[in-house]
Amino acid sequence: MWVWILWVVAGLVVVGLCGFLALVVTMRTKNRRGLLLVRRFGRRFARPMEMRTAGEPGASAAVIRHVGRRSGAQYATPIGVYPMDGDFLVYLPYGLEVDWLRNARAAGAAELRVEGRTHQVVPRIIEPAEALPYLSAADRRVARLFGVTDFLMLERAPVGSSGTP
């Protein structure tokens, strides 16, 4: 009986490790099909849970509100942000081709809600050398593990600017 339970547990551990390895390889190689699967999974399961608290005080994620570049519809996407000299830093594990980023760049501005405060922001792609000092050691290790080379600065728009999404 115990041997059977041990085999089941060992099998689950192996399946979990294989899944994690597949995720790392997909993220590092930027395999389009793999990234599509990971993004669909996140969109279906993780995003609804994150959106419950995103942007509120104490939440692990901020929320960026943007306008669809073709549809003109309003969208909200949870993202992780880090403080960066009064602005915000985002690392982009999926690369530059995610919809929310393409929408924000096309509009030239977006609205970011962080810790219960809303900011008008302007997206700007930055080099890893400029971004890495603002990440914690743990976040730098995660970025290195997943091969993240794309970073975004969300600059606060000047007060009174008309760059609303």
TIVO-2410 file (N, C-alpha, C; in nm, 3 decimals):
# residues 165
REC num residu      c1      c2      c3 atome chaine
REC   1      M   0.083  -0.120   0.000     N      A
REC   1      M   0.000   0.000   0.000    CA      A
REC   1      M   0.087   0.126   0.000     C      A
REC   2      W   0.188   0.133   0.091     N      A
REC   2      W   0.274   0.249   0.100    CA      A
REC   2      W   0.359   0.267  -0.025     C      A
REC   3      V   0.397   0.159  -0.084     N      A
REC   3      V   0.477   0.166  -0.205    CA      A
REC   3      V   0.396   0.230  -0.317     C      A
REC   4      W   0.271   0.193  -0.327     N      A
REC   4      W   0.182   0.249  -0.429    CA      A
REC   4      W   0.168   0.401  -0.410     C      A
REC   5      I   0.148   0.444  -0.286     N      A
REC   5      I   0.134   0.587  -0.256    CA      A
REC   5      I   0.265   0.661  -0.290     C      A
REC   6      L   0.378   0.600  -0.257     N      A
REC   6      L   0.507   0.660  -0.288    CA      A
REC   6      L   0.524   0.678  -0.439     C      A
REC   7      W   0.484   0.577  -0.517     N      A
REC   7      W   0.494   0.587  -0.663    CA      A
REC   7      W   0.405   0.698  -0.718     C      A
REC   8      V   0.286   0.713  -0.664     N      A
REC   8      V   0.194   0.818  -0.709    CA      A
REC   8      V   0.254   0.956  -0.679     C      A
REC   9      V   0.304   0.972  -0.556     N      A
REC   9      V   0.364   1.101  -0.518    CA      A
REC   9      V   0.485   1.130  -0.605     C      A
REC  10      A   0.572   1.030  -0.625     N      A
REC  10      A   0.690   1.048  -0.709    CA      A
REC  10      A   0.649   1.084  -0.852     C      A
REC  11      G   0.547   1.021  -0.903     N      A
REC  11      G   0.498   1.051  -1.038    CA      A
REC  11      G   0.447   1.193  -1.049     C      A
REC  12      L   0.375   1.240  -0.948     N      A
REC  12      L   0.325   1.377  -0.948    CA      A
REC  12      L   0.440   1.478  -0.942     C      A
REC  13      V   0.542   1.448  -0.863     N      A
REC  13      V   0.659   1.536  -0.855    CA      A
REC  13      V   0.729   1.542  -0.991     C      A
REC  14      V   0.745   1.427  -1.056     N      A
REC  14      V   0.810   1.424  -1.187    CA      A
REC  14      V   0.729   1.503  -1.290     C      A
REC  15      V   0.598   1.486  -1.290     N      A
REC  15      V   0.512   1.560  -1.383    CA      A
REC  15      V   0.523   1.709  -1.356     C      A
REC  16      G   0.524   1.749  -1.228     N      A
REC  16      G   0.538   1.891  -1.194    CA      A
REC  16      G   0.671   1.947  -1.239     C      A
REC  17      L   0.779   1.874  -1.218     N      A
REC  17      L   0.911   1.920  -1.261    CA      A
REC  17      L   0.921   1.930  -1.413     C      A
REC  18      C   0.862   1.833  -1.482     N      A
REC  18      C   0.861   1.838  -1.630    CA      A
REC  18      C   0.782   1.959  -1.679     C      A
REC  19      G   0.669   1.988  -1.615     N      A
REC  19      G   0.590   2.105  -1.652    CA      A
REC  19      G   0.667   2.234  -1.629     C      A
REC  20      F   0.737   2.242  -1.515     N      A
REC  20      F   0.817   2.361  -1.485    CA      A
REC  20      F   0.931   2.376  -1.586     C      A
REC  21      L   0.997   2.266  -1.618     N      A
REC  21      L   1.105   2.270  -1.717    CA      A
REC  21      L   1.052   2.314  -1.853     C      A
REC  22      A   0.936   2.263  -1.891     N      A
REC  22      A   0.876   2.304  -2.018    CA      A
REC  22      A   0.844   2.453  -2.018     C      A
REC  23      L   0.795   2.505  -1.905     N      A
REC  23      L   0.766   2.647  -1.893    CA      A
REC  23      L   0.893   2.730  -1.909     C      A
REC  24      V   1.000   2.688  -1.841     N      A
REC  24      V   1.127   2.762  -1.849    CA      A
REC  24      V   1.179   2.762  -1.993     C      A
REC  25      V   1.177   2.646  -2.057     N      A
REC  25      V   1.226   2.637  -2.196    CA      A
REC  25      V   1.140   2.724  -2.287     C      A
REC  26      T   1.010   2.720  -2.270     N      A
REC  26      T   0.919   2.801  -2.353    CA      A
REC  26      T   0.948   2.949  -2.335     C      A
REC  27      M   0.964   2.993  -2.211     N      A
REC  27      M   0.987   3.135  -2.185    CA      A
REC  27      M   1.124   3.178  -2.236     C      A
REC  28      R   1.226   3.096  -2.218     N      A
REC  28      R   1.362   3.133  -2.261    CA      A
REC  28      R   1.374   3.138  -2.413     C      A
REC  29      T   1.307   3.045  -2.482     N      A
REC  29      T   1.317   3.040  -2.628    CA      A
REC  29      T   1.215   3.130  -2.696     C      A
REC  30      K   1.119   3.181  -2.620     N      A
REC  30      K   1.010   3.264  -2.673    CA      A
REC  30      K   0.935   3.190  -2.783     C      A
REC  31      N   0.915   3.060  -2.763     N      A
REC  31      N   0.841   2.977  -2.857    CA      A
REC  31      N   0.698   3.030  -2.867     C      A
REC  32      R   0.657   3.068  -2.988     N      A
REC  32      R   0.526   3.134  -3.006    CA      A
REC  32      R   0.410   3.046  -2.960     C      A
REC  33      R   0.411   2.919  -2.998     N      A
REC  33      R   0.302   2.830  -2.957    CA      A
REC  33      R   0.298   2.811  -2.806     C      A
REC  34      G   0.415   2.791  -2.748     N      A
REC  34      G   0.423   2.774  -2.603    CA      A
REC  34      G   0.377   2.898  -2.529     C      A
REC  35      L   0.423   3.016  -2.575     N      A
REC  35      L   0.381   3.141  -2.512    CA      A
REC  35      L   0.231   3.161  -2.525     C      A
REC  36      L   0.175   3.123  -2.639     N      A
REC  36      L   0.031   3.136  -2.658    CA      A
REC  36      L  -0.044   3.050  -2.556     C      A
REC  37      L   0.004   2.927  -2.534     N      A
REC  37      L  -0.060   2.840  -2.435    CA      A
REC  37      L  -0.049   2.897  -2.294     C      A
REC  38      V   0.070   2.946  -2.259     N      A
REC  38      V   0.090   3.003  -2.126    CA      A
REC  38      V   0.001   3.126  -2.107     C      A
REC  39      R  -0.005   3.213  -2.208     N      A
REC  39      R  -0.089   3.333  -2.198    CA      A
REC  39      R  -0.237   3.297  -2.190     C      A
REC  40      R  -0.280   3.198  -2.267     N      A
REC  40      R  -0.422   3.156  -2.259    CA      A
REC  40      R  -0.455   3.101  -2.122     C      A
REC  41      F  -0.365   3.021  -2.066     N      A
REC  41      F  -0.386   2.966  -1.933    CA      A
REC  41      F  -0.397   3.079  -1.831     C      A
REC  42      G  -0.305   3.174  -1.838     N      A
REC  42      G  -0.308   3.287  -1.746    CA      A
REC  42      G  -0.434   3.370  -1.761     C      A
REC  43      R  -0.473   3.394  -1.886     N      A
REC  43      R  -0.593   3.474  -1.914    CA      A
REC  43      R  -0.718   3.406  -1.858     C      A
REC  44      R  -0.721   3.274  -1.867     N      A
REC  44      R  -0.840   3.201  -1.824    CA      A
REC  44      R  -0.847   3.179  -1.673     C      A
REC  45      F  -0.732   3.150  -1.610     N      A
REC  45      F  -0.734   3.110  -1.470    CA      A
REC  45      F  -0.673   3.214  -1.376     C      A
REC  46      A  -0.555   3.265  -1.407     N      A
REC  46      A  -0.487   3.355  -1.314    CA      A
REC  46      A  -0.545   3.496  -1.317     C      A
REC  47      R  -0.572   3.550  -1.436     N      A
REC  47      R  -0.618   3.689  -1.446    CA      A
REC  47      R  -0.746   3.717  -1.368     C      A
REC  48      P  -0.850   3.631  -1.376     N      A
REC  48      P  -0.970   3.662  -1.298    CA      A
REC  48      P  -0.945   3.670  -1.148     C      A
REC  49      M  -0.856   3.586  -1.097     N      A
REC  49      M  -0.826   3.591  -0.954    CA      A
REC  49      M  -0.745   3.716  -0.920     C      A
REC  50      E  -0.649   3.752  -1.004     N      A
REC  50      E  -0.568   3.870  -0.980    CA      A
REC  50      E  -0.650   3.998  -0.988     C      A
REC  51      M  -0.745   4.003  -1.081     N      A
REC  51      M  -0.822   4.125  -1.101    CA      A
REC  51      M  -0.911   4.160  -0.982     C      A
REC  52      R  -0.936   4.064  -0.894     N      A
REC  52      R  -1.019   4.093  -0.776    CA      A
REC  52      R  -0.954   4.198  -0.687     C      A
REC  53      T  -0.821   4.197  -0.679     N      A
REC  53      T  -0.752   4.290  -0.590    CA      A
REC  53      T  -0.651   4.379  -0.660     C      A
REC  54      A  -0.625   4.358  -0.787     N      A
REC  54      A  -0.520   4.432  -0.858    CA      A
REC  54      A  -0.542   4.583  -0.846     C      A
REC  55      G  -0.434   4.651  -0.814     N      A
REC  55      G  -0.438   4.796  -0.803    CA      A
REC  55      G  -0.477   4.848  -0.667     C      A
REC  56      E  -0.524   4.762  -0.580     N      A
REC  56      E  -0.567   4.805  -0.446    CA      A
REC  56      E  -0.449   4.802  -0.349     C      A
REC  57      P  -0.459   4.873  -0.238     N      A
REC  57      P  -0.350   4.871  -0.140    CA      A
REC  57      P  -0.319   4.728  -0.093     C      A
REC  58      G  -0.191   4.693  -0.095     N      A
REC  58      G  -0.147   4.561  -0.050    CA      A
REC  58      G  -0.156   4.452  -0.155     C      A
REC  59      A  -0.209   4.482  -0.273     N      A
REC  59      A  -0.222   4.381  -0.379    CA      A
REC  59      A  -0.086   4.352  -0.440     C      A
REC  60      S  -0.071   4.229  -0.490     N      A
REC  60      S   0.056   4.191  -0.553    CA      A
REC  60      S   0.067   4.240  -0.697     C      A
REC  61      A  -0.042   4.286  -0.754     N      A
REC  61      A  -0.042   4.332  -0.893    CA      A
REC  61      A  -0.108   4.468  -0.904     C      A
REC  62      A  -0.062   4.543  -1.003     N      A
REC  62      A  -0.127   4.668  -1.040    CA      A
REC  62      A  -0.222   4.635  -1.155     C      A
REC  63      V  -0.301   4.731  -1.195     N      A
REC  63      V  -0.387   4.710  -1.311    CA      A
REC  63      V  -0.364   4.825  -1.410     C      A
REC  64      I  -0.343   4.786  -1.535     N      A
REC  64      I  -0.326   4.887  -1.640    CA      A
REC  64      I  -0.452   4.886  -1.726     C      A
REC  65      R  -0.507   5.005  -1.744     N      A
REC  65      R  -0.627   5.021  -1.828    CA      A
REC  65      R  -0.582   5.084  -1.959     C      A
REC  66      H  -0.625   5.021  -2.068     N      A
REC  66      H  -0.581   5.064  -2.200    CA      A
REC  66      H  -0.695   5.050  -2.298     C      A
REC  67      V  -0.681   5.116  -2.413     N      A
REC  67      V  -0.783   5.116  -2.517    CA      A
REC  67      V  -0.735   5.028  -2.632     C      A
REC  68      G  -0.823   4.941  -2.680     N      A
REC  68      G  -0.789   4.854  -2.793    CA      A
REC  68      G  -0.751   4.934  -2.914     C      A
REC  69      R  -0.643   4.896  -2.980     N      A
REC  69      R  -0.593   4.974  -3.093    CA      A
REC  69      R  -0.682   4.962  -3.216     C      A
REC  70      R  -0.757   4.853  -3.227     N      A
REC  70      R  -0.849   4.836  -3.340    CA      A
REC  70      R  -0.995   4.851  -3.297     C      A
REC  71      S  -1.028   4.794  -3.182     N      A
REC  71      S  -1.168   4.793  -3.138    CA      A
REC  71      S  -1.209   4.922  -3.070     C      A
REC  72      G  -1.114   4.991  -3.006     N      A
REC  72      G  -1.148   5.110  -2.929    CA      A
REC  72      G  -1.211   5.075  -2.794     C      A
REC  73      A  -1.220   4.946  -2.763     N      A
REC  73      A  -1.278   4.902  -2.636    CA      A
REC  73      A  -1.181   4.925  -2.520     C      A
REC  74      Q  -1.236   4.944  -2.401     N      A
REC  74      Q  -1.155   4.961  -2.281    CA      A
REC  74      Q  -1.119   4.823  -2.225     C      A
REC  75      Y  -0.993   4.804  -2.186     N      A
REC  75      Y  -0.946   4.679  -2.128    CA      A
REC  75      Y  -0.871   4.708  -2.000     C      A
REC  76      A  -0.867   4.607  -1.912     N      A
REC  76      A  -0.789   4.615  -1.789    CA      A
REC  76      A  -0.709   4.487  -1.776     C      A
REC  77      T  -0.580   4.500  -1.745     N      A
REC  77      T  -0.490   4.385  -1.737    CA      A
REC  77      T  -0.407   4.397  -1.610     C      A
REC  78      P  -0.400   4.290  -1.530     N      A
REC  78      P  -0.313   4.295  -1.412    CA      A
REC  78      P  -0.167   4.278  -1.454     C      A
REC  79      I  -0.080   4.360  -1.398     N      A
REC  79      I   0.064   4.352  -1.427    CA      A
REC  79      I   0.142   4.373  -1.298     C      A
REC  80      G   0.264   4.325  -1.297     N      A
REC  80      G   0.353   4.349  -1.184    CA      A
REC  80      G   0.437   4.472  -1.213     C      A
REC  81      V   0.443   4.564  -1.119     N      A
REC  81      V   0.522   4.686  -1.137    CA      A
REC  81      V   0.618   4.703  -1.018     C      A
REC  82      Y   0.726   4.772  -1.044     N      A
REC  82      Y   0.826   4.803  -0.943    CA      A
REC  82      Y   0.850   4.952  -0.945     C      A
REC  83      P   0.870   5.015  -0.830     N      A
REC  83      P   0.899   5.158  -0.829    CA      A
REC  83      P   1.032   5.186  -0.897     C      A
REC  84      M   1.036   5.297  -0.971     N      A
REC  84      M   1.158   5.333  -1.045    CA      A
REC  84      M   1.170   5.485  -1.050     C      A
REC  85      D   1.230   5.543  -0.948     N      A
REC  85      D   1.252   5.688  -0.943    CA      A
REC  85      D   1.125   5.767  -0.974     C      A
REC  86      G   1.016   5.735  -0.908     N      A
REC  86      G   0.891   5.807  -0.929    CA      A
REC  86      G   0.807   5.754  -1.043     C      A
REC  87      D   0.864   5.667  -1.124     N      A
REC  87      D   0.791   5.603  -1.233    CA      A
REC  87      D   0.774   5.455  -1.197     C      A
REC  88      F   0.741   5.373  -1.296     N      A
REC  88      F   0.717   5.232  -1.270    CA      A
REC  88      F   0.790   5.145  -1.372     C      A
REC  89      L   0.844   5.035  -1.324     N      A
REC  89      L   0.916   4.940  -1.408    CA      A
REC  89      L   0.835   4.813  -1.421     C      A
REC  90      V   0.829   4.759  -1.542     N      A
REC  90      V   0.761   4.632  -1.569    CA      A
REC  90      V   0.858   4.545  -1.645     C      A
REC  91      Y   0.876   4.419  -1.597     N      A
REC  91      Y   0.954   4.331  -1.684    CA      A
REC  91      Y   0.858   4.244  -1.762     C      A
REC  92      L   0.897   4.214  -1.886     N      A
REC  92      L   0.808   4.156  -1.985    CA      A
REC  92      L   0.852   4.014  -2.022     C      A
REC  93      P   0.811   3.913  -1.944     N      A
REC  93      P   0.855   3.776  -1.973    CA      A
REC  93      P   0.801   3.722  -2.104     C      A
REC  94      Y   0.689   3.775  -2.153     N      A
REC  94      Y   0.631   3.728  -2.279    CA      A
REC  94      Y   0.683   3.806  -2.399     C      A
REC  95      G   0.766   3.906  -2.375     N      A
REC  95      G   0.818   3.986  -2.484    CA      A
REC  95      G   0.734   4.110  -2.509     C      A
REC  96      L   0.760   4.174  -2.623     N      A
REC  96      L   0.696   4.300  -2.656    CA      A
REC  96      L   0.564   4.285  -2.730     C      A
REC  97      E   0.524   4.164  -2.761     N      A
REC  97      E   0.407   4.143  -2.846    CA      A
REC  97      E   0.278   4.113  -2.769     C      A
REC  98      V   0.272   4.147  -2.640     N      A
REC  98      V   0.149   4.125  -2.565    CA      A
REC  98      V   0.049   4.235  -2.598     C      A
REC  99      D  -0.078   4.201  -2.599     N      A
REC  99      D  -0.181   4.295  -2.644    CA      A
REC  99      D  -0.185   4.424  -2.563     C      A
REC 100      W  -0.179   4.412  -2.430     N      A
REC 100      W  -0.191   4.533  -2.349    CA      A
REC 100      W  -0.079   4.632  -2.380     C      A
REC 101      L   0.042   4.582  -2.404     N      A
REC 101      L   0.154   4.670  -2.434    CA      A
REC 101      L   0.139   4.731  -2.573     C      A
REC 102      R   0.097   4.651  -2.668     N      A
REC 102      R   0.076   4.703  -2.804    CA      A
REC 102      R  -0.032   4.811  -2.803     C      A
REC 103      N  -0.138   4.789  -2.724     N      A
REC 103      N  -0.245   4.889  -2.713    CA      A
REC 103      N  -0.194   5.018  -2.649     C      A
REC 104      A  -0.121   5.005  -2.539     N      A
REC 104      A  -0.072   5.123  -2.468    CA      A
REC 104      A   0.027   5.201  -2.554     C      A
REC 105      R   0.113   5.130  -2.625     N      A
REC 105      R   0.210   5.198  -2.712    CA      A
REC 105      R   0.140   5.267  -2.829     C      A
REC 106      A   0.037   5.203  -2.886     N      A
REC 106      A  -0.036   5.264  -2.997    CA      A
REC 106      A  -0.108   5.391  -2.952     C      A
REC 107      A  -0.165   5.386  -2.831     N      A
REC 107      A  -0.237   5.504  -2.779    CA      A
REC 107      A  -0.140   5.610  -2.727     C      A
REC 108      G  -0.019   5.569  -2.691     N      A
REC 108      G   0.078   5.663  -2.637    CA      A
REC 108      G   0.062   5.688  -2.489     C      A
REC 109      A  -0.041   5.629  -2.428     N      A
REC 109      A  -0.066   5.649  -2.285    CA      A
REC 109      A  -0.160   5.541  -2.235     C      A
REC 110      A  -0.164   5.527  -2.103     N      A
REC 110      A  -0.255   5.433  -2.038    CA      A
REC 110      A  -0.279   5.484  -1.896     C      A
REC 111      E  -0.367   5.415  -1.827     N      A
REC 111      E  -0.395   5.448  -1.688    CA      A
REC 111      E  -0.349   5.331  -1.603     C      A
REC 112      L  -0.272   5.360  -1.499     N      A
REC 112      L  -0.218   5.257  -1.411    CA      A
REC 112      L  -0.269   5.279  -1.270     C      A
REC 113      R  -0.324   5.175  -1.212     N      A
REC 113      R  -0.371   5.182  -1.073    CA      A
REC 113      R  -0.278   5.096  -0.988     C      A
REC 114      V  -0.211   5.160  -0.893     N      A
REC 114      V  -0.115   5.095  -0.804    CA      A
REC 114      V  -0.142   5.139  -0.661     C      A
REC 115      E  -0.154   5.042  -0.571     N      A
REC 115      E  -0.173   5.073  -0.429    CA      A
REC 115      E  -0.288   5.172  -0.405     C      A
REC 116      G  -0.396   5.157  -0.481     N      A
REC 116      G  -0.514   5.241  -0.463    CA      A
REC 116      G  -0.506   5.378  -0.528     C      A
REC 117      R  -0.394   5.408  -0.595     N      A
REC 117      R  -0.379   5.537  -0.662    CA      A
REC 117      R  -0.374   5.518  -0.813     C      A
REC 118      T  -0.436   5.610  -0.885     N      A
REC 118      T  -0.440   5.602  -1.031    CA      A
REC 118      T  -0.346   5.706  -1.091     C      A
REC 119      H  -0.268   5.660  -1.189     N      A
REC 119      H  -0.171   5.746  -1.256    CA      A
REC 119      H  -0.189   5.736  -1.407     C      A
REC 120      Q  -0.174   5.848  -1.476     N      A
REC 120      Q  -0.164   5.847  -1.621    CA      A
REC 120      Q  -0.018   5.818  -1.652     C      A
REC 121      V   0.007   5.721  -1.739     N      A
REC 121      V   0.144   5.682  -1.769    CA      A
REC 121      V   0.168   5.675  -1.919     C      A
REC 122      V   0.295   5.690  -1.955     N      A
REC 122      V   0.339   5.682  -2.093    CA      A
REC 122      V   0.439   5.566  -2.101     C      A
REC 123      P   0.416   5.467  -2.190     N      A
REC 123      P   0.507   5.353  -2.197    CA      A
REC 123      P   0.634   5.385  -2.275     C      A
REC 124      R   0.747   5.333  -2.223     N      A
REC 124      R   0.875   5.350  -2.292    CA      A
REC 124      R   0.959   5.225  -2.269     C      A
REC 125      I   1.003   5.161  -2.375     N      A
REC 125      I   1.089   5.043  -2.367    CA      A
REC 125      I   1.227   5.088  -2.321     C      A
REC 126      I   1.286   5.015  -2.226     N      A
REC 126      I   1.419   5.049  -2.178    CA      A
REC 126      I   1.512   4.928  -2.186     C      A
REC 127      E   1.639   4.952  -2.177     N      A
REC 127      E   1.741   4.848  -2.183    CA      A
REC 127      E   1.751   4.776  -2.049     C      A
REC 128      P   1.790   4.648  -2.050     N      A
REC 128      P   1.806   4.573  -1.925    CA      A
REC 128      P   1.903   4.641  -1.827     C      A
REC 129      A   2.010   4.699  -1.877     N      A
REC 129      A   2.107   4.765  -1.789    CA      A
REC 129      A   2.044   4.878  -1.708     C      A
REC 130      E   1.945   4.945  -1.767     N      A
REC 130      E   1.876   5.053  -1.697    CA      A
REC 130      E   1.775   4.999  -1.597     C      A
REC 131      A   1.716   4.882  -1.627     N      A
REC 131      A   1.609   4.827  -1.544    CA      A
REC 131      A   1.657   4.741  -1.427     C      A
REC 132      L   1.758   4.659  -1.449     N      A
REC 132      L   1.798   4.559  -1.349    CA      A
REC 132      L   1.832   4.615  -1.211     C      A
REC 133      P   1.893   4.732  -1.199     N      A
REC 133      P   1.921   4.783  -1.065    CA      A
REC 133      P   1.796   4.807  -0.979     C      A
REC 134      Y   1.681   4.821  -1.041     N      A
REC 134      Y   1.558   4.847  -0.967    CA      A
REC 134      Y   1.486   4.720  -0.922     C      A
REC 135      L   1.531   4.605  -0.969     N      A
REC 135      L   1.472   4.478  -0.929    CA      A
REC 135      L   1.545   4.421  -0.808     C      A
REC 136      S   1.472   4.350  -0.724     N      A
REC 136      S   1.536   4.284  -0.611    CA      A
REC 136      S   1.623   4.170  -0.665     C      A
REC 137      A   1.710   4.117  -0.581     N      A
REC 137      A   1.797   4.006  -0.621    CA      A
REC 137      A   1.713   3.886  -0.665     C      A
REC 138      A   1.605   3.859  -0.594     N      A
REC 138      A   1.517   3.746  -0.630    CA      A
REC 138      A   1.452   3.768  -0.766     C      A
REC 139      D   1.407   3.890  -0.792     N      A
REC 139      D   1.344   3.919  -0.921    CA      A
REC 139      D   1.446   3.915  -1.035     C      A
REC 140      R   1.569   3.956  -1.008     N      A
REC 140      R   1.674   3.944  -1.110    CA      A
REC 140      R   1.701   3.797  -1.143     C      A
REC 141      R   1.699   3.710  -1.041     N      A
REC 141      R   1.718   3.566  -1.066    CA      A
REC 141      R   1.604   3.510  -1.149     C      A
REC 142      V   1.481   3.549  -1.118     N      A
REC 142      V   1.365   3.503  -1.195    CA      A
REC 142      V   1.376   3.552  -1.339     C      A
REC 143      A   1.412   3.677  -1.358     N      A
REC 143      A   1.427   3.732  -1.493    CA      A
REC 143      A   1.534   3.655  -1.570     C      A
REC 144      R   1.645   3.623  -1.503     N      A
REC 144      R   1.752   3.547  -1.568    CA      A
REC 144      R   1.707   3.405  -1.599     C      A
REC 145      L   1.636   3.340  -1.506     N      A
REC 145      L   1.588   3.203  -1.527    CA      A
REC 145      L   1.497   3.195  -1.649     C      A
REC 146      F   1.405   3.291  -1.663     N      A
REC 146      F   1.309   3.289  -1.773    CA      A
REC 146      F   1.359   3.363  -1.897     C      A
REC 147      G   1.480   3.413  -1.895     N      A
REC 147      G   1.538   3.477  -2.012    CA      A
REC 147      G   1.472   3.609  -2.047     C      A
REC 148      V   1.430   3.685  -1.946     N      A
REC 148      V   1.364   3.813  -1.972    CA      A
REC 148      V   1.468   3.916  -2.014     C      A
REC 149      T   1.448   3.972  -2.132     N      A
REC 149      T   1.538   4.075  -2.183    CA      A
REC 149      T   1.464   4.204  -2.220     C      A
REC 150      D   1.333   4.202  -2.205     N      A
REC 150      D   1.251   4.319  -2.241    CA      A
REC 150      D   1.195   4.383  -2.115     C      A
REC 151      F   1.214   4.515  -2.105     N      A
REC 151      F   1.168   4.590  -1.989    CA      A
REC 151      F   1.096   4.714  -2.035     C      A
REC 152      L   1.002   4.758  -1.953     N      A
REC 152      L   0.920   4.873  -1.986    CA      A
REC 152      L   0.919   4.970  -1.869     C      A
REC 153      M   0.935   5.097  -1.900     N      A
REC 153      M   0.916   5.200  -1.799    CA      A
REC 153      M   0.782   5.266  -1.828     C      A
REC 154      L   0.701   5.277  -1.726     N      A
REC 154      L   0.576   5.351  -1.736    CA      A
REC 154      L   0.600   5.484  -1.667     C      A
REC 155      E   0.626   5.585  -1.749     N      A
REC 155      E   0.656   5.718  -1.696    CA      A
REC 155      E   0.526   5.789  -1.662     C      A
REC 156      R   0.524   5.851  -1.546     N      A
REC 156      R   0.404   5.927  -1.510    CA      A
REC 156      R   0.390   6.046  -1.603     C      A
REC 157      A   0.272   6.061  -1.657     N      A
REC 157      A   0.246   6.175  -1.746    CA      A
REC 157      A   0.240   6.301  -1.662     C      A
REC 158      P   0.287   6.414  -1.716     N      A
REC 158      P   0.281   6.539  -1.642    CA      A
REC 158      P   0.138   6.573  -1.602     C      A
REC 159      V   0.122   6.631  -1.486     N      A
REC 159      V  -0.011   6.671  -1.438    CA      A
REC 159      V  -0.070   6.770  -1.536     C      A
REC 160      G  -0.198   6.747  -1.570     N      A
REC 160      G  -0.267   6.836  -1.663    CA      A
REC 160      G  -0.250   6.797  -1.806     C      A
REC 161      S  -0.180   6.683  -1.833     N      A
REC 161      S  -0.165   6.641  -1.974    CA      A
REC 161      S  -0.295   6.580  -2.020     C      A
REC 162      S  -0.316   6.582  -2.148     N      A
REC 162      S  -0.440   6.530  -2.204    CA      A
REC 162      S  -0.425   6.390  -2.259     C      A
REC 163      G  -0.324   6.315  -2.216     N      A
REC 163      G  -0.301   6.181  -2.267    CA      A
REC 163      G  -0.384   6.075  -2.197     C      A
REC 164      T  -0.514   6.091  -2.194     N      A
REC 164      T  -0.599   5.991  -2.130    CA      A
REC 164      T  -0.628   5.880  -2.228     C      A
REC 165      P  -0.634   5.756  -2.177     N      A
REC 165      P  -0.659   5.644  -2.268    CA      A
REC 165      P  -0.802   5.637  -2.313     C      A
***
